[in-house]
């Protein structure tokens, strides 16, 4: 709360404004994190049957699929 008070004084706004903005930003970050985790989970599920080499091809790391990697 001390830091929030300092920010409010420096910005010349109410403490409630700083707290509201901080909460909104935190919730926005949390929502983005959850969406990212959902996308990663769906990606893993969609490609669970692929081999490591298949995944490299899909990711564009292996440019020539005819080349064997050992």
N, C-alpha and C positions, 0 to 999 in steps of 0.2 A: 504494500500500500504506500510505503514511503516513496518508492520510485514512481508510482502512478501520480502521486501528488506533485512530485518534481516536474514530471512531464506536463501535467495540467498547468502548473504555474508558468513553465517555459512557453507553452503554446497559448497561454491566456484563455483557457477553456475550463469548464467545470470538470471536477474529478469524475463525475458520472459519465461524461463524454469520453474520457480516456478509458475508463473501465469498459464501457459499452463497445468502443472500437476494438479494444484488446480481445474481448470476448468474441466479437464478430470475426476477427481475424483468426482466432484460435479455432473457432467452429468451421471456418472456411478451409483451413489447413487440414483439420480432421476429416472433413468430407472428401477432400481431394485425396488424402491418404487412403481412405476406405475405397474410393473409386479405383485407385491404382491397384490396390490389393485384389479387387474384384476382377479387373482386367487381367492381371497376372494369373489368377486362379483359372479364369476361362481359357487363357492361352495355354497353360500347362495341361488342362483337360483336353483341349482340342488337339494338341500335338503329343499326347502321352504315348501313342504307339510308334512314334518316329524314333529312329536310331540317332545317335549323336551325329553321325555323318549327314543324315537327312536334315537335322536341325541346322548344321553348319551351312548346308546348301540353301535352306530357307532364309537364313539370316544373311546370305550373300557373302559369307566369308570365303567359301570355296567357289572360285570363279569357273573352273572347268570340271564339271561333274564326271568326266571320263577319267580324270586323274585319280589314281588310287592313293590313299594316304595310309601310311603304316607307321 
